[in-house]
Amino acid sequence: MRRDWAVAGHLETMWLMPQWSEADHYVVATAAGTIVCHVHESTFDYWGPNYGDHAMTGHGFFRPAEAEVLVGNPEKTMAEPGWAPETAQEQLVMMMDTDGRRLQAATV
């Protein structure tokens, strides 16, 4: 399965959209599909534990109507002034780490 991890500047995009020439439908995405298990592996690599020791995989864990590829096409949005996807999947892993540290500190 491939997913578009589009934390692509959503708040900034909401601020920019009313400034564009006309109101319309826009796709906020990165157009970069990442295989879901690669996201999991990179998360484990970042945090340290061995992915194989902790992850359980298999088709039994898939949703019954799982889409194989969910990747957005932001071509129209990218044509507007001031917009480009900003957050890469690797940055999401680091953001989760920051959130995890905050939660740990709050529970101590």
N, C-alpha and C positions, 0 to 999 in steps of 0.2 A: 504494500500500500504506500502511496505517495501522498504527502500533504504539503500544502503551502502554509508555512508557519508565518502568517502575515500579521505580525505585530509591526506593521509598516507605518508607524507614525499616525495612528488613528486620531489622536487628539489634535495634532497639528493639522491633519487633513480636514477634520470637522471645522477648524478655524478658517482654513483656506477656501473651502468649497463655496461659501457665500460670496467670496471675492471674485470667483471666476465669471466669465462672460455670460453664461446662461445656466439656469438650473437644469439638471439632467441626472441620469443614473450613472454612477461611477463605481468601478470595482477597485477596492483597496486591497491589493495583494502584492506579492513579490514576484510572481511568475516562476518561482524556483520551487520545484517539488522535491522534497526530501523523503527518503524511505523512512517510515516510522521507526523501524528497529534501529536504524542508524542514529536517530535522535536519542533513543534509549541508551544505545551504546556510548554515545558521546557524553551523555549525562553521567553515566556510571564512570567513564574515564575521567571526567572532570572532578567528581566527588571521591573517587578512589576505590570503591568496592568492585570486585570482579563481576561483570555483567552476567556471565554464565552461571555464577553461583547463586544469583538472586532472581533472574528473570525466567518466567515461564512463558513459552510461546507455543503457538499451534492454532489451527483453524477453529478449534473449539472456543477460542477467546474472541473470535470475530463476531460482529453484529450480523444478524441474518441477512440484512440488505446492505452490506458494506460496499461502499464505492471504492474501486481500486485506486482511482486518481482523483484528488480534489485539489486542483491548482487553479488559481485565479489568473485572468488576463487583464493586467492593469494598463494596457496600451492607451486607451482613451484617457485615463486619469493621468498618465505620464505626459500626455500632450499638453496638459494644463500647466501654467506657470507656477513654479515653486514647489512642485511635487515630485518625489521619487521615493521608492520604498527604502526604508532606512535600517530596520532591525533584522539582522541575520539570525539564523537558527542557533548559531554558537552563542550569540549574545543572550538569547532566551535562557540557555543553560546557566549562564552567569547570573541572570536576573533571578532565576529560581534559587540559586545559591544564596544570593543576598536575602531573599525572602526567608529561606530556611534558617539562616543565621539570626534574623530578626525574631522568628518564632522561637528558636532555641533560647535566645536571650530573654524573651518574655516569659518563658515557662520556668526559668531557673529561679 
